[in-house]
Amino acid sequence: GQPVLTAVAGVWQLAPGAVRLDWDDFREALNRAGHDGKQRESHLRAALDLVRGLAFAGVPSGRYGWLEGSSISTDVALAVALTAQARAELAAGRGDEATARGALERGLTLLPASEELWRSALRLAAAFGEREDVESVADDMYAAIAQHGSPVGASATTDTLVDELLPGYRTAAA
């Protein structure tokens, strides 16, 4: 076979294609989703099934110094969140609340303060549940934003949606 690791001008390099990453498979599934409308949701599911947690979680501090100057961890989390939201929208559109909720939860695992994902979760709860369901999502959302998000709290867009879906909720919670 071909060598996997070679020295080029004194620098070790991996041969192209020598290492296959989940990130490569994730991106391929997204590409398939973009080109295969009939199977879009199954390709999005395949991409999300590759996600097991935050990229580079558990890597010892300082192990990969190049990561600190890179946006790859944020890029991966954002790609997963957008994929989760797309899958949730497709599932909700065909009336599958459980799949939609699961997709949003997957995205929120990586980006717990993503107000866009939380707003989708609020809309989903309002579409399929009762007021108590929407209140539960709002409670979880505000707690996550307080713990992981902006020190000033939720955005005006998020607060406005809560006011629309849960009249009086923010006044009662304050």
C-alpha positions as CSV (number, residue, x, y, z in Angstrom):
1,G,0.0,0.0,0.0
2,Q,0.8,3.6,0.0
3,P,2.5,5.3,3.0
4,V,0.0,7.3,5.1
5,L,2.6,9.6,6.6
6,T,5.3,11.2,4.6
7,A,7.9,13.9,5.2
8,V,7.7,16.8,2.8
9,A,10.4,19.5,3.1
10,G,10.9,18.3,6.7
11,V,7.3,18.5,7.7
12,W,5.2,15.4,8.3
13,Q,2.0,15.2,6.3
14,L,-0.9,12.8,6.1
15,A,-1.6,11.5,2.6
16,P,-4.9,12.8,1.2
17,G,-7.7,10.5,2.2
18,A,-5.6,8.6,4.8
19,V,-7.8,9.6,7.7
20,R,-11.6,9.7,7.5
21,L,-13.3,12.0,10.0
22,D,-16.9,12.1,11.1
23,W,-16.9,15.8,10.0
24,D,-16.2,14.6,6.4
25,D,-19.1,12.2,6.6
26,F,-21.3,14.9,8.2
27,R,-20.6,17.3,5.3
28,E,-21.2,14.6,2.7
29,A,-24.6,13.8,4.3
30,L,-25.5,17.5,4.1
31,N,-24.4,17.7,0.5
32,R,-26.7,14.7,-0.3
33,A,-29.5,16.4,1.6
34,G,-29.1,19.5,-0.6
35,H,-29.2,17.5,-3.8
36,D,-31.7,14.8,-3.0
37,G,-35.0,16.4,-2.0
38,K,-36.9,13.1,-1.7
39,Q,-34.4,11.8,0.8
40,R,-33.5,15.1,2.4
41,E,-34.7,14.3,5.9
42,S,-33.0,10.9,5.9
43,H,-29.7,12.5,4.9
44,L,-30.1,15.2,7.7
45,R,-30.8,12.3,10.1
46,A,-27.6,10.5,9.0
47,A,-25.6,13.7,9.5
48,L,-27.1,14.2,13.0
49,D,-26.5,10.5,13.9
50,L,-22.8,11.2,13.6
51,V,-22.9,13.8,16.4
52,R,-21.8,12.5,19.7
53,G,-21.0,15.8,21.5
54,L,-19.0,18.9,21.2
55,A,-16.1,18.8,18.7
56,F,-12.8,18.3,20.5
57,A,-14.5,17.8,23.9
58,G,-12.2,16.1,26.3
59,V,-9.1,17.1,24.5
60,P,-6.5,18.1,27.1
61,S,-5.8,21.8,27.3
62,G,-3.0,22.9,25.0
63,R,-2.9,19.6,23.1
64,Y,-3.9,21.2,19.8
65,G,-2.8,24.8,20.0
66,W,-4.0,25.6,16.5
67,L,-7.6,25.1,17.7
68,E,-7.5,28.2,19.8
69,G,-7.0,30.4,16.7
70,S,-9.5,28.4,14.7
71,S,-13.2,28.7,14.3
72,I,-13.7,25.0,13.6
73,S,-15.3,24.2,16.9
74,T,-17.8,27.0,16.5
75,D,-18.3,26.1,12.8
76,V,-19.1,22.5,13.6
77,A,-21.6,23.5,16.4
78,L,-23.3,25.9,14.1
79,A,-23.5,23.4,11.2
80,V,-25.0,20.8,13.6
81,A,-27.5,23.4,14.9
82,L,-28.6,24.4,11.4
83,T,-29.0,20.8,10.5
84,A,-31.0,20.1,13.6
85,Q,-33.3,23.0,12.8
86,A,-33.8,21.9,9.2
87,R,-34.6,18.3,10.3
88,A,-37.0,19.6,13.0
89,E,-38.8,21.8,10.4
90,L,-39.3,18.9,8.1
91,A,-40.5,16.5,10.8
92,A,-42.9,19.1,12.2
93,G,-44.2,19.8,8.7
94,R,-45.3,16.2,8.5
95,G,-46.7,16.1,12.0
96,D,-43.9,14.2,13.7
97,E,-43.4,16.1,17.0
98,A,-41.1,13.6,18.6
99,T,-38.6,13.6,15.8
100,A,-38.8,17.4,15.6
101,R,-38.2,17.8,19.3
102,G,-35.3,15.3,19.3
103,A,-33.6,17.1,16.4
104,L,-33.9,20.4,18.3
105,E,-32.6,18.8,21.5
106,R,-29.6,17.5,19.6
107,G,-28.8,21.0,18.4
108,L,-29.3,22.5,21.9
109,T,-26.9,20.0,23.3
110,L,-24.1,21.7,21.3
111,L,-25.4,25.2,21.5
112,P,-27.5,25.4,24.6
113,A,-28.0,29.2,24.4
114,S,-29.0,29.2,20.7
115,E,-32.1,31.4,20.7
116,E,-32.9,30.4,17.2
117,L,-33.2,26.8,18.2
118,W,-35.1,27.7,21.4
119,R,-37.6,29.8,19.4
120,S,-38.1,26.8,17.1
121,A,-38.7,24.7,20.3
122,L,-41.2,27.2,21.6
123,R,-43.1,27.2,18.2
124,L,-43.1,23.4,18.2
125,A,-44.4,23.2,21.7
126,A,-47.1,25.8,20.8
127,A,-48.1,23.8,17.7
128,F,-48.3,20.4,19.3
129,G,-48.8,21.0,23.0
130,E,-50.7,22.9,25.7
131,R,-49.7,26.1,27.4
132,E,-47.9,24.1,30.1
133,D,-45.6,22.6,27.4
134,V,-44.7,26.0,26.1
135,E,-44.1,27.3,29.6
136,S,-41.8,24.3,30.3
137,V,-39.8,25.1,27.1
138,A,-39.7,28.8,28.1
139,D,-38.4,27.9,31.6
140,D,-35.7,25.7,30.2
141,M,-34.8,28.3,27.6
142,Y,-34.4,31.2,30.0
143,A,-32.4,29.0,32.4
144,A,-30.0,27.9,29.5
145,I,-29.6,31.5,28.3
146,A,-28.8,32.6,31.9
147,Q,-26.2,29.8,32.2
148,H,-24.7,29.7,28.8
149,G,-25.8,32.9,26.9
150,S,-25.6,36.6,27.1
151,P,-25.3,38.3,30.5
152,V,-28.1,40.6,29.5
153,G,-30.5,37.7,28.9
154,A,-32.7,36.8,25.9
155,S,-33.0,39.0,22.8
156,A,-36.0,41.2,22.2
157,T,-36.9,38.8,19.3
158,T,-37.1,35.9,21.7
159,D,-38.9,37.9,24.4
160,T,-41.5,39.0,21.8
161,L,-42.2,35.4,20.7
162,V,-42.6,34.4,24.4
163,D,-45.1,37.3,24.9
164,E,-47.0,36.2,21.8
165,L,-47.1,32.5,22.7
166,L,-47.5,33.0,26.5
167,P,-49.3,36.2,27.3
168,G,-48.4,37.2,30.9
169,Y,-45.6,34.7,31.3
170,R,-42.7,37.1,31.5
171,T,-44.7,39.4,33.9
172,A,-45.5,36.4,36.1
173,A,-41.9,35.1,36.0
174,A,-40.4,38.5,36.9
